[in-house]
């Protein structure tokens, strides 16, 4: 998939969703989270939904 505009570092958010990543997808640049990071994120969401 081609992007119309390249994402510039100045337009990127200062934080990411996952605290730990295995790397980035070479085609999209999307970070690939570790299994542990996904589990932690799921636990956080589950806890927030119980409130």
PDB file of N, CA, C and O in Angstrom:
ATOM      1  N   UNK A   1       0.846  -1.177   0.000  1.00  0.00           N
ATOM      2  CA  UNK A   1       0.000   0.000   0.000  1.00  0.00           C
ATOM      3  C   UNK A   1       0.889   1.237   0.000  1.00  0.00           C
ATOM      4  O   UNK A   1       1.776   1.359   0.844  1.00  0.00           O
ATOM      5  N   UNK A   2       0.671   2.117  -0.899  1.00  0.00           N
ATOM      6  CA  UNK A   2       1.461   3.329  -0.969  1.00  0.00           C
ATOM      7  C   UNK A   2       0.771   4.449  -0.209  1.00  0.00           C
ATOM      8  O   UNK A   2      -0.453   4.577  -0.237  1.00  0.00           O
ATOM      9  N   UNK A   3       1.560   5.241   0.457  1.00  0.00           N
ATOM     10  CA  UNK A   3       1.035   6.382   1.198  1.00  0.00           C
ATOM     11  C   UNK A   3       1.123   7.618   0.321  1.00  0.00           C
ATOM     12  O   UNK A   3       2.095   7.805  -0.410  1.00  0.00           O
ATOM     13  N   UNK A   4       0.102   8.458   0.398  1.00  0.00           N
ATOM     14  CA  UNK A   4       0.132   9.691  -0.372  1.00  0.00           C
ATOM     15  C   UNK A   4       1.182  10.644   0.176  1.00  0.00           C
ATOM     16  O   UNK A   4       1.871  11.327  -0.581  1.00  0.00           O
ATOM     17  N   UNK A   5       1.297  10.684   1.495  1.00  0.00           N
ATOM     18  CA  UNK A   5       2.274  11.560   2.131  1.00  0.00           C
ATOM     19  C   UNK A   5       3.073  10.730   3.129  1.00  0.00           C
ATOM     20  O   UNK A   5       2.527   9.871   3.821  1.00  0.00           O
ATOM     21  N   UNK A   6       4.336  10.993   3.188  1.00  0.00           N
ATOM     22  CA  UNK A   6       5.183  10.308   4.159  1.00  0.00           C
ATOM     23  C   UNK A   6       4.941  10.912   5.541  1.00  0.00           C
ATOM     24  O   UNK A   6       4.792  12.127   5.672  1.00  0.00           O
ATOM     25  N   UNK A   7       4.901  10.067   6.569  1.00  0.00           N
ATOM     26  CA  UNK A   7       4.710  10.550   7.934  1.00  0.00           C
ATOM     27  C   UNK A   7       6.026  11.144   8.417  1.00  0.00           C
ATOM     28  O   UNK A   7       7.062  10.480   8.392  1.00  0.00           O
ATOM     29  N   UNK A   8       5.980  12.372   8.847  1.00  0.00           N
ATOM     30  CA  UNK A   8       7.172  13.046   9.336  1.00  0.00           C
ATOM     31  C   UNK A   8       7.265  12.842  10.848  1.00  0.00           C
ATOM     32  O   UNK A   8       6.247  12.806  11.538  1.00  0.00           O
ATOM     33  N   UNK A   9       8.479  12.711  11.354  1.00  0.00           N
ATOM     34  CA  UNK A   9       8.676  12.498  12.787  1.00  0.00           C
ATOM     35  C   UNK A   9       8.056  13.615  13.614  1.00  0.00           C
ATOM     36  O   UNK A   9       7.611  13.365  14.735  1.00  0.00           O
ATOM     37  N   UNK A  10       8.013  14.826  13.101  1.00  0.00           N
ATOM     38  CA  UNK A  10       7.438  15.939  13.854  1.00  0.00           C
ATOM     39  C   UNK A  10       5.932  15.788  14.033  1.00  0.00           C
ATOM     40  O   UNK A  10       5.359  16.403  14.932  1.00  0.00           O
ATOM     41  N   UNK A  11       5.275  14.977  13.189  1.00  0.00           N
ATOM     42  CA  UNK A  11       3.834  14.766  13.284  1.00  0.00           C
ATOM     43  C   UNK A  11       3.461  13.519  14.071  1.00  0.00           C
ATOM     44  O   UNK A  11       2.280  13.237  14.272  1.00  0.00           O
ATOM     45  N   UNK A  12       4.471  12.770  14.517  1.00  0.00           N
ATOM     46  CA  UNK A  12       4.210  11.542  15.256  1.00  0.00           C
ATOM     47  C   UNK A  12       3.876  11.850  16.709  1.00  0.00           C
ATOM     48  O   UNK A  12       4.383  12.830  17.255  1.00  0.00           O
ATOM     49  N   UNK A  13       3.040  11.045  17.347  1.00  0.00           N
ATOM     50  CA  UNK A  13       2.758  11.256  18.765  1.00  0.00           C
ATOM     51  C   UNK A  13       4.004  10.981  19.603  1.00  0.00           C
ATOM     52  O   UNK A  13       4.887  10.228  19.191  1.00  0.00           O
ATOM     53  N   UNK A  14       4.065  11.598  20.782  1.00  0.00           N
ATOM     54  CA  UNK A  14       5.244  11.421  21.631  1.00  0.00           C
ATOM     55  C   UNK A  14       5.270  10.058  22.303  1.00  0.00           C
ATOM     56  O   UNK A  14       6.336   9.599  22.715  1.00  0.00           O
ATOM     57  N   UNK A  15       4.118   9.399  22.422  1.00  0.00           N
ATOM     58  CA  UNK A  15       4.067   8.091  23.061  1.00  0.00           C
ATOM     59  C   UNK A  15       3.400   7.080  22.168  1.00  0.00           C
ATOM     60  O   UNK A  15       2.673   7.421  21.235  1.00  0.00           O
ATOM     61  N   UNK A  16       3.663   5.827  22.474  1.00  0.00           N
ATOM     62  CA  UNK A  16       3.058   4.746  21.714  1.00  0.00           C
ATOM     63  C   UNK A  16       2.095   3.981  22.602  1.00  0.00           C
ATOM     64  O   UNK A  16       2.126   4.120  23.824  1.00  0.00           O
ATOM     65  N   UNK A  17       1.257   3.189  22.002  1.00  0.00           N
ATOM     66  CA  UNK A  17       0.283   2.400  22.751  1.00  0.00           C
ATOM     67  C   UNK A  17       0.985   1.337  23.591  1.00  0.00           C
ATOM     68  O   UNK A  17       0.640   1.132  24.755  1.00  0.00           O
ATOM     69  N   UNK A  18       1.954   0.674  23.011  1.00  0.00           N
ATOM     70  CA  UNK A  18       2.628  -0.423  23.691  1.00  0.00           C
ATOM     71  C   UNK A  18       3.973   0.029  24.228  1.00  0.00           C
ATOM     72  O   UNK A  18       4.698   0.783  23.579  1.00  0.00           O
ATOM     73  N   UNK A  19       4.297  -0.446  25.434  1.00  0.00           N
ATOM     74  CA  UNK A  19       5.553  -0.046  26.056  1.00  0.00           C
ATOM     75  C   UNK A  19       6.747  -0.792  25.481  1.00  0.00           C
ATOM     76  O   UNK A  19       7.858  -0.262  25.449  1.00  0.00           O
ATOM     77  N   UNK A  20       6.522  -2.014  25.029  1.00  0.00           N
ATOM     78  CA  UNK A  20       7.620  -2.822  24.505  1.00  0.00           C
ATOM     79  C   UNK A  20       7.264  -3.318  23.110  1.00  0.00           C
ATOM     80  O   UNK A  20       6.164  -3.819  22.879  1.00  0.00           O
ATOM     81  N   UNK A  21       8.206  -3.173  22.187  1.00  0.00           N
ATOM     82  CA  UNK A  21       7.955  -3.625  20.825  1.00  0.00           C
ATOM     83  C   UNK A  21       9.076  -4.541  20.365  1.00  0.00           C
ATOM     84  O   UNK A  21      10.212  -4.448  20.830  1.00  0.00           O
ATOM     85  N   UNK A  22       8.729  -5.429  19.440  1.00  0.00           N
ATOM     86  CA  UNK A  22       9.709  -6.350  18.863  1.00  0.00           C
ATOM     87  C   UNK A  22      10.431  -5.703  17.693  1.00  0.00           C
ATOM     88  O   UNK A  22      11.538  -6.108  17.338  1.00  0.00           O
ATOM     89  N   UNK A  23       9.809  -4.704  17.101  1.00  0.00           N
ATOM     90  CA  UNK A  23      10.381  -4.038  15.937  1.00  0.00           C
ATOM     91  C   UNK A  23       9.280  -3.349  15.168  1.00  0.00           C
ATOM     92  O   UNK A  23       8.199  -3.092  15.697  1.00  0.00           O
ATOM     93  N   UNK A  24       9.563  -3.053  13.913  1.00  0.00           N
ATOM     94  CA  UNK A  24       8.574  -2.385  13.064  1.00  0.00           C
ATOM     95  C   UNK A  24       8.379  -3.174  11.781  1.00  0.00           C
ATOM     96  O   UNK A  24       9.310  -3.786  11.257  1.00  0.00           O
ATOM     97  N   UNK A  25       7.150  -3.147  11.287  1.00  0.00           N
ATOM     98  CA  UNK A  25       6.849  -3.757  10.006  1.00  0.00           C
ATOM     99  C   UNK A  25       7.602  -2.964   8.937  1.00  0.00           C
ATOM    100  O   UNK A  25       7.452  -1.744   8.864  1.00  0.00           O
ATOM    101  N   UNK A  26       8.398  -3.623   8.117  1.00  0.00           N
ATOM    102  CA  UNK A  26       9.201  -2.895   7.137  1.00  0.00           C
ATOM    103  C   UNK A  26       8.393  -2.144   6.081  1.00  0.00           C
ATOM    104  O   UNK A  26       8.861  -1.136   5.552  1.00  0.00           O
ATOM    105  N   UNK A  27       7.205  -2.611   5.773  1.00  0.00           N
ATOM    106  CA  UNK A  27       6.396  -1.956   4.743  1.00  0.00           C
ATOM    107  C   UNK A  27       5.595  -0.775   5.284  1.00  0.00           C
ATOM    108  O   UNK A  27       5.485   0.261   4.629  1.00  0.00           O
ATOM    109  N   UNK A  28       5.035  -0.936   6.485  1.00  0.00           N
ATOM    110  CA  UNK A  28       4.145   0.098   7.015  1.00  0.00           C
ATOM    111  C   UNK A  28       4.781   0.976   8.082  1.00  0.00           C
ATOM    112  O   UNK A  28       4.331   2.098   8.315  1.00  0.00           O
ATOM    113  N   UNK A  29       5.831   0.468   8.734  1.00  0.00           N
ATOM    114  CA  UNK A  29       6.448   1.219   9.829  1.00  0.00           C
ATOM    115  C   UNK A  29       5.677   1.092  11.129  1.00  0.00           C
ATOM    116  O   UNK A  29       6.014   1.748  12.115  1.00  0.00           O
ATOM    117  N   UNK A  30       4.643   0.254  11.147  1.00  0.00           N
ATOM    118  CA  UNK A  30       3.842   0.052  12.351  1.00  0.00           C
ATOM    119  C   UNK A  30       4.631  -0.813  13.327  1.00  0.00           C
ATOM    120  O   UNK A  30       5.196  -1.841  12.954  1.00  0.00           O
ATOM    121  N   UNK A  31       4.659  -0.369  14.595  1.00  0.00           N
ATOM    122  CA  UNK A  31       5.392  -1.121  15.602  1.00  0.00           C
ATOM    123  C   UNK A  31       4.685  -2.438  15.915  1.00  0.00           C
ATOM    124  O   UNK A  31       3.457  -2.500  15.970  1.00  0.00           O
ATOM    125  N   UNK A  32       5.476  -3.482  16.117  1.00  0.00           N
ATOM    126  CA  UNK A  32       4.963  -4.805  16.458  1.00  0.00           C
ATOM    127  C   UNK A  32       5.193  -5.012  17.949  1.00  0.00           C
ATOM    128  O   UNK A  32       6.342  -5.094  18.385  1.00  0.00           O
ATOM    129  N   UNK A  33       4.118  -5.099  18.745  1.00  0.00           N
ATOM    130  CA  UNK A  33       4.293  -5.238  20.189  1.00  0.00           C
ATOM    131  C   UNK A  33       4.714  -6.647  20.580  1.00  0.00           C
ATOM    132  O   UNK A  33       4.469  -7.608  19.852  1.00  0.00           O
ATOM    133  N   UNK A  34       5.356  -6.753  21.750  1.00  0.00           N
ATOM    134  CA  UNK A  34       5.675  -8.072  22.295  1.00  0.00           C
ATOM    135  C   UNK A  34       4.389  -8.681  22.840  1.00  0.00           C
ATOM    136  O   UNK A  34       3.413  -7.973  23.089  1.00  0.00           O
ATOM    137  N   UNK A  35       4.395  -9.987  23.021  1.00  0.00           N
ATOM    138  CA  UNK A  35       3.219 -10.659  23.603  1.00  0.00           C
ATOM    139  C   UNK A  35       2.937 -10.106  24.997  1.00  0.00           C
ATOM    140  O   UNK A  35       1.780  -9.917  25.372  1.00  0.00           O
ATOM    141  N   UNK A  36       3.991  -9.850  25.761  1.00  0.00           N
ATOM    142  CA  UNK A  36       3.834  -9.318  27.114  1.00  0.00           C
ATOM    143  C   UNK A  36       3.154  -7.949  27.092  1.00  0.00           C
ATOM    144  O   UNK A  36       2.295  -7.671  27.929  1.00  0.00           O
ATOM    145  N   UNK A  37       3.531  -7.100  26.147  1.00  0.00           N
ATOM    146  CA  UNK A  37       2.924  -5.774  26.040  1.00  0.00           C
ATOM    147  C   UNK A  37       1.447  -5.871  25.694  1.00  0.00           C
ATOM    148  O   UNK A  37       0.636  -5.098  26.204  1.00  0.00           O
ATOM    149  N   UNK A  38       1.093  -6.815  24.832  1.00  0.00           N
ATOM    150  CA  UNK A  38      -0.314  -7.006  24.460  1.00  0.00           C
ATOM    151  C   UNK A  38      -1.115  -7.487  25.670  1.00  0.00           C
ATOM    152  O   UNK A  38      -2.227  -7.016  25.906  1.00  0.00           O
ATOM    153  N   UNK A  39      -0.555  -8.417  26.430  1.00  0.00           N
ATOM    154  CA  UNK A  39      -1.237  -8.925  27.627  1.00  0.00           C
ATOM    155  C   UNK A  39      -1.446  -7.808  28.652  1.00  0.00           C
ATOM    156  O   UNK A  39      -2.519  -7.701  29.245  1.00  0.00           O
ATOM    157  N   UNK A  40      -0.419  -6.977  28.858  1.00  0.00           N
ATOM    158  CA  UNK A  40      -0.544  -5.869  29.809  1.00  0.00           C
ATOM    159  C   UNK A  40      -1.605  -4.882  29.359  1.00  0.00           C
ATOM    160  O   UNK A  40      -2.381  -4.393  30.180  1.00  0.00           O
ATOM    161  N   UNK A  41      -1.654  -4.580  28.071  1.00  0.00           N
ATOM    162  CA  UNK A  41      -2.652  -3.656  27.548  1.00  0.00           C
ATOM    163  C   UNK A  41      -4.055  -4.233  27.707  1.00  0.00           C
ATOM    164  O   UNK A  41      -4.986  -3.514  28.067  1.00  0.00           O
ATOM    165  N   UNK A  42      -4.206  -5.526  27.441  1.00  0.00           N
ATOM    166  CA  UNK A  42      -5.518  -6.172  27.593  1.00  0.00           C
ATOM    167  C   UNK A  42      -5.973  -6.149  29.046  1.00  0.00           C
ATOM    168  O   UNK A  42      -7.139  -5.871  29.326  1.00  0.00           O
ATOM    169  N   UNK A  43      -5.063  -6.438  29.973  1.00  0.00           N
ATOM    170  CA  UNK A  43      -5.406  -6.410  31.397  1.00  0.00           C
ATOM    171  C   UNK A  43      -5.854  -5.016  31.821  1.00  0.00           C
ATOM    172  O   UNK A  43      -6.806  -4.870  32.588  1.00  0.00           O
ATOM    173  N   UNK A  44      -5.156  -3.983  31.316  1.00  0.00           N
ATOM    174  CA  UNK A  44      -5.515  -2.613  31.663  1.00  0.00           C
ATOM    175  C   UNK A  44      -6.917  -2.286  31.149  1.00  0.00           C
ATOM    176  O   UNK A  44      -7.726  -1.704  31.872  1.00  0.00           O
ATOM    177  N   UNK A  45      -7.204  -2.662  29.902  1.00  0.00           N
ATOM    178  CA  UNK A  45      -8.525  -2.390  29.323  1.00  0.00           C
ATOM    179  C   UNK A  45      -9.601  -3.137  30.098  1.00  0.00           C
ATOM    180  O   UNK A  45     -10.647  -2.568  30.412  1.00  0.00           O
ATOM    181  N   UNK A  46      -9.357  -4.405  30.408  1.00  0.00           N
ATOM    182  CA  UNK A  46     -10.337  -5.189  31.165  1.00  0.00           C
ATOM    183  C   UNK A  46     -10.620  -4.541  32.523  1.00  0.00           C
ATOM    184  O   UNK A  46     -11.770  -4.478  32.958  1.00  0.00           O
ATOM    185  N   UNK A  47      -9.569  -4.062  33.186  1.00  0.00           N
ATOM    186  CA  UNK A  47      -9.738  -3.432  34.489  1.00  0.00           C
ATOM    187  C   UNK A  47     -10.537  -2.136  34.365  1.00  0.00           C
ATOM    188  O   UNK A  47     -11.393  -1.857  35.204  1.00  0.00           O
ATOM    189  N   UNK A  48     -10.268  -1.346  33.330  1.00  0.00           N
ATOM    190  CA  UNK A  48     -10.982  -0.087  33.125  1.00  0.00           C
ATOM    191  C   UNK A  48     -12.460  -0.339  32.814  1.00  0.00           C
ATOM    192  O   UNK A  48     -13.317   0.451  33.208  1.00  0.00           O
ATOM    193  N   UNK A  49     -12.759  -1.423  32.117  1.00  0.00           N
ATOM    194  CA  UNK A  49     -14.140  -1.733  31.758  1.00  0.00           C
ATOM    195  C   UNK A  49     -14.950  -2.237  32.949  1.00  0.00           C
ATOM    196  O   UNK A  49     -16.180  -2.209  32.915  1.00  0.00           O
ATOM    197  N   UNK A  50     -14.281  -2.692  33.991  1.00  0.00           N
ATOM    198  CA  UNK A  50     -14.988  -3.169  35.190  1.00  0.00           C
ATOM    199  C   UNK A  50     -15.445  -2.018  36.081  1.00  0.00           C
ATOM    200  O   UNK A  50     -16.289  -2.209  36.957  1.00  0.00           O
ATOM    201  N   UNK A  51     -14.906  -0.857  35.871  1.00  0.00           N
ATOM    202  CA  UNK A  51     -15.234   0.292  36.730  1.00  0.00           C
ATOM    203  C   UNK A  51     -16.596   0.828  36.423  1.00  0.00           C
ATOM    204  O   UNK A  51     -17.035   1.793  37.049  1.00  0.00           O
TER     205      UNK A  51
END
